[in-house]
Amino acid sequence: MARTVTTTRKSVNTALAWAIGLLIFFPILWTVLTSFKTEAQAVSDPPVWLFFDWTLDNYRTVLDRSDYARFLWNSIFIAGGSTVLGLLIAVPAAWSMAFVPSHRTKDILLWMLSTKMLPAVGVIYPIYLIFIKMGLLDTRTGLVVILMLINLPIIIWMLYTYFKEIPGEILEAARMDGAGLRNEITYVLLPMALPGIASTALLNLILAWNEAFWTLNLTAANAAPLTAFIASYSSPEGLFYAKLSAASTMAIAPILILGWFSQKQLVRGLTFGAVK
Amino acid sequence: MSIKTSLGLASALAIAAASASFAQSPSGTVTIATVNNGDMIRMQGLTADFNAKYPDITLEWVTLEENVLRQRVTQDVATNGGQFDVMTIGTYEVPIWGANGWLVSLDDLPAEWNADDLLPAIRDGLTVDGSLYAAPFYGESSMVMYRTDLMEAAGLDMPDAPTWDFIREAAAAMTEGDVYGICLRGKAGWGENMAFLTAMSNSFGARWFDMDWNAQFDSPEWAETLTFYNDLMTNYGPPGAATNGFNENLTLFQQGRCGMWIDATVAASFVTNPNDSTVADSVGFALAPDNGLGRRGNWLWAWSLAVPAGSQSTEAAKAFIAWATSSDYTALVAENEGWANVPPGTRTSLYENADYLAAAPFAEMTLQSINSADPTSPSIQDVPYTGVQFVAIPEFAGIATEVGQEFANMLAGQQTVEQALANAQALTTDAMEAAGY
């Protein structure tokens, strides 16, 4: 009897999980479907679902009008660069906070997180003026730095949480065996925290890929990533929904595919240390 | 003169001539910030013609959504960032930016560009202290677009210049089932519902400010304007109108759900395009309504190209602007895309062109609408500002967006007309006092 109840409950849970999953995925699915419609079909009432004349015209138009490869390369460079740079700074920072904390460590962690509480628009003008002075406007380097700084608190917090799960005795043993600080981090800490580091890197990559405030405000013709590519197809005067959907699909496809293939790693990393 | 001297003189002259030629042929990279709409996209597609004429100039396009573009170019021009050499801006920005010294004067564009051919209302809107600071790429006003078949079925005949009372009568007669008699902007924003309502208020004799910059939302004219609008939309408008902007109403009209739509003249080519519109063959046009007070409820806008003061490629930018806003460019578009697709509303010569008049049935009404708008005297009452559907002061965008939210809340049924006007009066008064008026 108990077994039957468990099976029913499992089925309900599974159905519920699928329903929630589909609900979350629906906007993306609708965007992809719309990208294959004509502009008239995209706004038709009642909406058309699957049975319409599928067309690739929107993709052709978008590829003709925009240099997709350049936007894609900028996104890869900016998201990848900010992730690598962020990890290089965050790993030593999280190590020190996790294994050699001071009585102010908690305060520092909270202070770092508090920088995320200020709306980005509140500092746009100082940052913009600094970028002008330093010649960083519309450069990939400038965006790598700013996105790294924005996501750094999250990376440090995540790594700190993962590192705290690793017994300090193991690092002590390595030190007793003569390992220096660099070897201790490189050969002992990093291999053990690899799932956590990988999921942190992936999350940072997604955040940087999707970041649309700074990437739109600090770029023009040279360093604009895929967020600017999408924005160029939005229009308050004229119907461009199908083309906008095609541009959106092309912009999210790379990160969606990456997320799909690394979902196991991502889930493992995100739940790392959740249950003791 | 010896042969040696003659040769030396000839060489010097040749070098001078070459230098002069070099100076006349601008070069460099021109970065253009523009919006995503049909006319701008068409221009990008035709730049091969510009490249052939100016092989030493490279064009870089930055296309952005209108609100993002406005934010980007404003912060760039205000901080002298120099990221853009040509900016697409409207009749709201030009008077303010020109007066601030943020734009380069375009008075020295070549004579063949023919500034005198520009429509007077459009030219006035882009001129500050006698200097032209932006060249109009396309201009628009607003007018009534209506379903001729529904009008006929209702037994009514739309006059060329209707009154608001007729619009209400027609809306009532055409509303049936899922067809709504009238579709108007309701979405909050200074360029959304407030563009429409400010222009509409002009025809009711209202104004934003008196000559001492006191807010006027407590006036009977504004009460009449808003009451009429609210009743019209509540009784004969589509549900959820408080979130409808240009695109939402365009969709409704193209699907045959609106009897009348009062909006930008540029929409005329969309609703008569049989590829997108199910009612393309039964659309008529009329001037924006009035109340017999001497002002119609139509606005005036021109997407224009300007050179920011921080540009490092001023001459090349001017060369591009002269090309993109010339009569030759209009002819180029007509040759490649047909006369119906040329950018409208900027030049008198276009409205004297028989080919254009034949291809664009809405041309005459567009011209009349543009010509009837007077940005220097938008209301029958005296006002201290210019602008038909806006007030050309830097504070307006922020204030009008907040006022627009109050009016959208009213349309959504969350507050009464009186409450919306009282809130608008209070917030406008506070904002103007804080700004030092």
Interface residues (C-beta under 8 A of the other chain):
Chain A: E39 A40 V43 S44 D45 R65 I124 Y125 Y128 L129 I132 L137 D138 L216 N217 A220 A221 A224 A228 A231 S232 Y233 S234 S235 P236 E237 G238 L239 F240
Chain B: T31 A33 V35 N36 N37 G38 I41 Q44 G45 E60 W61 V62 T63 L64 E65 E66 N67 V68 Q71 R72 Q75 T79 N80 G81 G82 Q83 F84 G191 G245 F246 N247 L250 T251 Q254 Q255 R257 A264 V266 F270 N275 D276
